[in-house]
Amino acid sequence: MSEMRFITVRNYHDPILAEIVVNALHAAGITTFPLYENNSGLTSITQHYEVKVPEKDVESALEIIEEQENL
């Protein structure tokens, strides 16, 4: 059985935009693997969201993401 590879298709600093994109991908039947990273420095906290999809869905996911970002 082969292992499913997930590819990062977008990085966001805005959690609301990341959630909108993930929801649109799910509505289209695309599985996502969102990864939340919290990188903290001495004076601030930077939130970073990676949205990952299966390698086979990258092209479709990018089309959906571009539509969402242009709204």
Residue pairs with C-beta under 8 A, 6 or more apart in sequence:
4 54
4 55
5 54
5 55
6 33
6 52
6 53
6 54
6 55
7 52
7 53
7 54
7 55
7 58
8 50
8 51
8 52
9 51
9 52
9 53
9 58
9 61
9 62
9 65
10 18
10 21
10 50
10 51
10 65
11 48
11 49
11 50
11 51
12 18
12 21
12 48
12 49
12 51
13 46
13 47
13 48
13 49
14 49
15 47
15 49
17 69
18 34
18 49
18 51
20 68
21 51
21 64
21 65
21 68
21 69
22 32
22 34
22 51
24 64
24 65
24 67
24 68
25 32
25 51
25 53
25 61
25 64
25 65
26 32
28 60
28 64
30 53
30 54
30 57
30 60
30 61
30 64
31 53
31 54
31 57
32 51
32 52
32 53
33 52
33 53
34 49
34 50
34 51
34 52
35 49
35 50
35 52
36 47
36 48
36 49
37 47
37 48
37 49
37 50
38 45
38 46
38 47
38 48
39 45
39 46
39 48
40 46
51 65
53 61
